């Protein structure tokens, strides 16, 4: 399948490694050249935005050349980073990006969807996400079969009613580290009725368990929870309720040597 290259900034390139396309002016050209089943490789650098970001071409993989080397940055958290669309017929994948200050939206096809129509966010880091009442921290606009895998997710304080994992019915989260950096004055719904179908091999921790009003461990397997309110006492299978010992919660979700998470994944 075709592979093309892209770099930050504006200009005219041909899509080769020696002469990459330019993101600000040639993303659509890169998507056309890659086509369904193809890959756009993002050269390391800062991709700065003052508007919404969309990786939505049917069947295209958007991938950082070096994991976390391509940084999708926004000046305000009022913008979205959308992966996929309601019309995709093959997987749309974002792989290996560092994303800051943007709302992540996984947009799979309207139901009924199939597993071949998945919007995926993998091997990436999403940080400094702040969302407000009735707007979701990670959401899906339609359909099912969303996948978040191998990612680091940091949510910072916002207004009450924040729902980081709402509207993800049919989706899965696995092998992820999550930190919810909310204040005690916020009433936070971890899910709505349309929650992820499963959490597997994830670490989900908070700075204050009293902020949380809903239990979602009933669909969690082999996860570690810390300071998550009612989730500390019930639900799920083979879960651990201990401090995961992040290096620096809120900024560095690597694990300290004594972490109970080390070697505990299935």
C-alpha positions as a Python dict, from the first residue, in 0.01 Angstrom:
ca = {
    (1, 'X'): (0, 0, 0),
    (2, 'X'): (123, 356, -67),
    (3, 'X'): (323, 537, 201),
    (4, 'X'): (374, 912, 188),
    (5, 'X'): (545, 1160, 420),
    (6, 'X'): (425, 1489, 565),
    (7, 'X'): (587, 1765, 771),
    (8, 'X'): (470, 2069, 971),
    (9, 'X'): (412, 2402, 804),
    (10, 'X'): (290, 2527, 469),
    (11, 'X'): (442, 2483, 128),
    (12, 'X'): (452, 2240, -162),
    (13, 'X'): (612, 1895, -148),
    (14, 'X'): (581, 1570, -337),
    (15, 'X'): (526, 1334, -43),
    (16, 'X'): (860, 1155, -47),
    (17, 'X'): (1092, 1131, 253),
    (18, 'X'): (1329, 1375, 84),
    (19, 'X'): (1046, 1612, -11),
    (20, 'X'): (748, 1560, 226),
    (21, 'X'): (406, 1714, 181),
    (22, 'X'): (326, 2012, 409),
    (23, 'X'): (50, 1958, 662),
    (24, 'X'): (-109, 2303, 655),
    (25, 'X'): (-149, 2312, 279),
    (26, 'X'): (-131, 1953, 154),
    (27, 'X'): (-301, 1715, 398),
    (28, 'X'): (-575, 1637, 146),
    (29, 'X'): (-310, 1561, -117),
    (30, 'X'): (-141, 1322, 124),
    (31, 'X'): (-471, 1149, 200),
    (32, 'X'): (-547, 1107, -169),
    (33, 'X'): (-200, 974, -244),
    (34, 'X'): (-213, 725, 44),
    (35, 'X'): (-564, 604, -31),
    (36, 'X'): (-754, 340, 165),
    (37, 'X'): (-504, 100, 319),
    (38, 'X'): (-218, 349, 282),
    (39, 'X'): (-13, 533, 543),
    (40, 'X'): (81, 897, 601),
    (41, 'X'): (403, 920, 804),
    (42, 'X'): (440, 1238, 1009),
    (43, 'X'): (790, 1378, 1038),
    (44, 'X'): (888, 1483, 1394),
    (45, 'X'): (790, 1839, 1481),
    (46, 'X'): (517, 2066, 1619),
    (47, 'X'): (192, 2072, 1423),
    (48, 'X'): (30, 2386, 1566),
    (49, 'X'): (-340, 2460, 1526),
    (50, 'X'): (-591, 2733, 1599),
    (51, 'X'): (-884, 2528, 1466),
    (52, 'X'): (-1023, 2174, 1466),
    (53, 'X'): (-801, 1883, 1354),
    (54, 'X'): (-938, 1593, 1151),
    (55, 'X'): (-779, 1262, 1053),
    (56, 'X'): (-1079, 1118, 874),
    (57, 'X'): (-984, 970, 536),
    (58, 'X'): (-1135, 627, 477),
    (59, 'X'): (-892, 348, 563),
    (60, 'X'): (-587, 573, 606),
    (61, 'X'): (-332, 525, 886),
    (62, 'X'): (-186, 851, 1019),
    (63, 'X'): (136, 757, 1195),
    (64, 'X'): (422, 942, 1363),
    (65, 'X'): (760, 838, 1226),
    (66, 'X'): (883, 828, 1587),
    (67, 'X'): (635, 766, 1868),
    (68, 'X'): (535, 1099, 2028),
    (69, 'X'): (773, 1285, 1795),
    (70, 'X'): (488, 1439, 1595),
    (71, 'X'): (304, 1680, 1826),
    (72, 'X'): (-52, 1793, 1755),
    (73, 'X'): (-79, 2116, 1954),
    (74, 'X'): (-362, 2366, 1996),
    (75, 'X'): (-370, 2708, 2152),
    (76, 'X'): (-708, 2644, 2316),
    (77, 'X'): (-898, 2337, 2436),
    (78, 'X'): (-1213, 2445, 2250),
    (79, 'X'): (-1106, 2250, 1941),
    (80, 'X'): (-1147, 1884, 1853),
    (81, 'X'): (-911, 1617, 1725),
    (82, 'X'): (-1135, 1385, 1522),
    (83, 'X'): (-1032, 1039, 1405),
    (84, 'X'): (-1252, 867, 1148),
    (85, 'X'): (-1594, 969, 1018),
    (86, 'X'): (-1946, 830, 1006),
    (87, 'X'): (-1889, 719, 646),
    (88, 'X'): (-1566, 518, 674),
    (89, 'X'): (-1569, 166, 533),
    (90, 'X'): (-1220, 63, 653),
    (91, 'X'): (-1022, 143, 971),
    (92, 'X'): (-899, 500, 1020),
    (93, 'X'): (-606, 493, 1262),
    (94, 'X'): (-402, 757, 1445),
    (95, 'X'): (-81, 598, 1576),
    (96, 'X'): (196, 739, 1793),
    (97, 'X'): (99, 1106, 1831),
    (98, 'X'): (148, 1349, 2117),
    (99, 'X'): (-175, 1548, 2141),
    (100, 'X'): (-212, 1848, 2370),
    (101, 'X'): (-509, 2070, 2455),
    (102, 'X'): (-757, 1907, 2215),
    (103, 'X'): (-1077, 1708, 2266),
    (104, 'X'): (-1040, 1360, 2118),
    (105, 'X'): (-1339, 1239, 1915),
    (106, 'X'): (-1350, 887, 1772),
    (107, 'X'): (-1608, 887, 1497),
    (108, 'X'): (-1698, 542, 1368),
    (109, 'X'): (-1979, 478, 1117),
    (110, 'X'): (-2340, 509, 1214),
    (111, 'X'): (-2479, 179, 1335),
    (112, 'X'): (-2491, -94, 1230),
    (113, 'X'): (-2114, -82, 1205),
    (114, 'X'): (-1871, -368, 1159),
    (115, 'X'): (-1533, -429, 1315),
    (116, 'X'): (-1370, -330, 984),
    (117, 'X'): (-1502, 24, 1025),
    (118, 'X'): (-1311, 114, 1338),
    (119, 'X'): (-1172, 450, 1444),
    (120, 'X'): (-857, 378, 1647),
    (121, 'X'): (-631, 592, 1867),
    (122, 'X'): (-322, 389, 1958),
    (123, 'X'): (29, 421, 2104),
    (124, 'X'): (-29, 791, 2168),
    (125, 'X'): (-38, 1049, 2444),
    (126, 'X'): (-330, 1285, 2502),
    (127, 'X'): (-264, 1552, 2762),
    (128, 'X'): (-411, 1869, 2911),
    (129, 'X'): (-764, 1790, 2795),
    (130, 'X'): (-1033, 2001, 2960),
    (131, 'X'): (-1399, 1963, 2875),
    (132, 'X'): (-1714, 2120, 3007),
    (133, 'X'): (-2072, 2032, 3092),
    (134, 'X'): (-2232, 1784, 2849),
    (135, 'X'): (-1921, 1772, 2631),
    (136, 'X'): (-1718, 1457, 2654),
    (137, 'X'): (-1348, 1412, 2714),
    (138, 'X'): (-1335, 1110, 2486),
    (139, 'X'): (-1645, 1062, 2277),
    (140, 'X'): (-1793, 902, 1971),
    (141, 'X'): (-2035, 1094, 1755),
    (142, 'X'): (-2196, 778, 1614),
    (143, 'X'): (-2170, 404, 1582),
    (144, 'X'): (-1957, 154, 1765),
    (145, 'X'): (-1631, -43, 1762),
    (146, 'X'): (-1411, 245, 1880),
    (147, 'X'): (-1071, 147, 2010),
    (148, 'X'): (-825, 328, 2238),
    (149, 'X'): (-513, 115, 2291),
    (150, 'X'): (-169, 175, 2436),
    (151, 'X'): (-229, 542, 2517),
    (152, 'X'): (-150, 782, 2799),
    (153, 'X'): (-445, 1009, 2880),
    (154, 'X'): (-426, 1310, 3111),
    (155, 'X'): (-738, 1512, 3193),
    (156, 'X'): (-707, 1845, 3375),
    (157, 'X'): (-969, 2035, 3581),
    (158, 'X'): (-1271, 2186, 3413),
    (159, 'X'): (-1630, 2270, 3491),
    (160, 'X'): (-1866, 2031, 3669),
    (161, 'X'): (-2030, 1756, 3468),
    (162, 'X'): (-1711, 1642, 3294),
    (163, 'X'): (-1761, 1296, 3147),
    (164, 'X'): (-1429, 1164, 3015),
    (165, 'X'): (-1554, 828, 2891),
    (166, 'X'): (-1909, 909, 2786),
    (167, 'X'): (-2082, 815, 2460),
    (168, 'X'): (-1844, 530, 2382),
    (169, 'X'): (-2094, 246, 2354),
    (170, 'X'): (-1937, -42, 2164),
    (171, 'X'): (-1585, 86, 2223),
    (172, 'X'): (-1291, -69, 2402),
    (173, 'X'): (-1002, 73, 2602),
    (174, 'X'): (-698, -145, 2666),
    (175, 'X'): (-337, -112, 2779),
    (176, 'X'): (-387, 254, 2871),
    (177, 'X'): (-271, 472, 3159),
    (178, 'X'): (-521, 738, 3266),
    (179, 'X'): (-496, 1019, 3521),
    (180, 'X'): (-793, 1241, 3606),
    (181, 'X'): (-658, 1560, 3760),
    (182, 'X'): (-983, 1708, 3891),
    (183, 'X'): (-1052, 1918, 4198),
    (184, 'X'): (-1281, 1823, 4485),
    (185, 'X'): (-1537, 2080, 4377),
    (186, 'X'): (-1615, 1892, 4056),
    (187, 'X'): (-1881, 1627, 4025),
    (188, 'X'): (-1740, 1400, 3757),
    (189, 'X'): (-1932, 1132, 3571),
    (190, 'X'): (-1684, 872, 3452),
    (191, 'X'): (-1939, 734, 3211),
    (192, 'X'): (-2294, 782, 3093),
    (193, 'X'): (-2531, 501, 2995),
    (194, 'X'): (-2335, 479, 2667),
    (195, 'X'): (-2002, 376, 2816),
    (196, 'X'): (-1708, 179, 2680),
    (197, 'X'): (-1799, -188, 2648),
    (198, 'X'): (-1476, -288, 2819),
    (199, 'X'): (-1165, -168, 2998),
    (200, 'X'): (-882, -424, 2989),
    (201, 'X'): (-531, -399, 3134),
    (202, 'X'): (-573, -28, 3211),
    (203, 'X'): (-460, 194, 3497),
    (204, 'X'): (-716, 459, 3589),
    (205, 'X'): (-633, 690, 3877),
    (206, 'X'): (-757, 1018, 4018),
    (207, 'X'): (-628, 1285, 4251),
    (208, 'X'): (-949, 1273, 4456),
    (209, 'X'): (-1195, 986, 4471),
    (210, 'X'): (-1472, 1198, 4619),
    (211, 'X'): (-1517, 1369, 4282),
    (212, 'X'): (-1660, 1058, 4117),
    (213, 'X'): (-2026, 967, 4109),
    (214, 'X'): (-2052, 655, 3892),
    (215, 'X'): (-1909, 303, 3898),
    (216, 'X'): (-1774, 154, 3578),
    (217, 'X'): (-1566, -138, 3703),
    (218, 'X'): (-1849, -377, 3614),
    (219, 'X'): (-1707, -379, 3260),
    (220, 'X'): (-1339, -371, 3365),
    (221, 'X'): (-1099, -666, 3359),
    (222, 'X'): (-748, -684, 3503),
    (223, 'X'): (-731, -308, 3568),
    (224, 'X'): (-586, -97, 3847),
    (225, 'X'): (-803, 173, 4002),
    (226, 'X'): (-697, 436, 4254),
    (227, 'X'): (-897, 712, 4423),
    (228, 'X'): (-1202, 634, 4211),
    (229, 'X'): (-1476, 656, 4470),
    (230, 'X'): (-1725, 367, 4455),
    (231, 'X'): (-1510, 185, 4199),
    (232, 'X'): (-1276, 98, 4486),
    (233, 'X'): (-1516, -156, 4632),
    (234, 'X'): (-1705, -348, 4366),
    (235, 'X'): (-1740, -473, 4012),
    (236, 'X'): (-1531, -617, 3735),
    (237, 'X'): (-1292, -912, 3725),
    (238, 'X'): (-937, -945, 3859),
    (239, 'X'): (-902, -573, 3932),
    (240, 'X'): (-656, -416, 4175),
    (241, 'X'): (-741, -116, 4391),
    (242, 'X'): (-402, 36, 4477),
    (243, 'X'): (-193, 340, 4398),
    (244, 'X'): (-24, 264, 4063),
    (245, 'X'): (273, 481, 4165),
    (246, 'X'): (298, 703, 3860),
    (247, 'X'): (631, 889, 3840),
    (248, 'X'): (450, 1226, 3838),
    (249, 'X'): (70, 1208, 3822),
    (250, 'X'): (-70, 1462, 3581),
    (251, 'X'): (243, 1485, 3369),
    (252, 'X'): (447, 1163, 3365),
    (253, 'X'): (251, 838, 3377),
    (254, 'X'): (549, 607, 3370),
    (255, 'X'): (558, 366, 3662),
    (256, 'X'): (792, 367, 3958),
    (257, 'X'): (984, 41, 4019),
    (258, 'X'): (757, -59, 4310),
    (259, 'X'): (431, -13, 4115),
    (260, 'X'): (176, -296, 4159),
    (261, 'X'): (99, -257, 3788),
    (262, 'X'): (437, -391, 3675),
    (263, 'X'): (392, -747, 3554),
    (264, 'X'): (22, -747, 3635),
    (265, 'X'): (-122, -720, 3284),
    (266, 'X'): (-291, -1021, 3128),
}
